[in-house]
Amino acid sequence: MSEEMLKYEQLVLEEDELVSKIHTCQTAINAVMDAVLKEGKSLHMLMVEDVITMVHGLEIDCQTNLLHLRLKKFLLAYEIR
């Protein structure tokens, strides 16, 4: 397998990991929202907002990394073909 193909395969693995991280963030946010639905105002709403904002920030970071990784992957695919 060529060096370019090995790089491409590595990018695919990194992409899969980022997609999994994004899914995990979305699942965590949904879990907090479900807790709000079940517990209501017994939860400290400022803390709830802080938690979902922090997780959302992590998700945005992963989305940005994924965007750059996909660009790199597409440029590599262009070179390979």
Contacts in CASP RR format, 6 or more apart in sequence:
PFRMAT RR
TARGET T0000
AUTHOR 0000-0000-0000
METHOD contacts of the structure
MODEL  1
MSEEMLKYEQLVLEEDELVSKIHTCQTAINAVMDAVLKEGKSLHMLMVED
VITMVHGLEIDCQTNLLHLRLKKFLLAYEIR
1 9 0 8 1.000
2 80 0 8 1.000
4 76 0 8 1.000
4 79 0 8 1.000
4 80 0 8 1.000
5 80 0 8 1.000
7 76 0 8 1.000
8 73 0 8 1.000
8 76 0 8 1.000
8 77 0 8 1.000
8 80 0 8 1.000
11 69 0 8 1.000
11 72 0 8 1.000
11 73 0 8 1.000
11 76 0 8 1.000
12 73 0 8 1.000
14 69 0 8 1.000
15 66 0 8 1.000
15 69 0 8 1.000
15 70 0 8 1.000
15 73 0 8 1.000
18 62 0 8 1.000
18 65 0 8 1.000
18 66 0 8 1.000
18 69 0 8 1.000
19 66 0 8 1.000
21 58 0 8 1.000
21 62 0 8 1.000
22 59 0 8 1.000
22 62 0 8 1.000
22 63 0 8 1.000
22 66 0 8 1.000
25 55 0 8 1.000
25 56 0 8 1.000
25 58 0 8 1.000
25 59 0 8 1.000
25 62 0 8 1.000
26 59 0 8 1.000
28 55 0 8 1.000
29 52 0 8 1.000
29 55 0 8 1.000
29 56 0 8 1.000
29 59 0 8 1.000
32 48 0 8 1.000
32 51 0 8 1.000
32 52 0 8 1.000
32 55 0 8 1.000
33 52 0 8 1.000
35 43 0 8 1.000
35 48 0 8 1.000
36 43 0 8 1.000
36 45 0 8 1.000
36 48 0 8 1.000
END
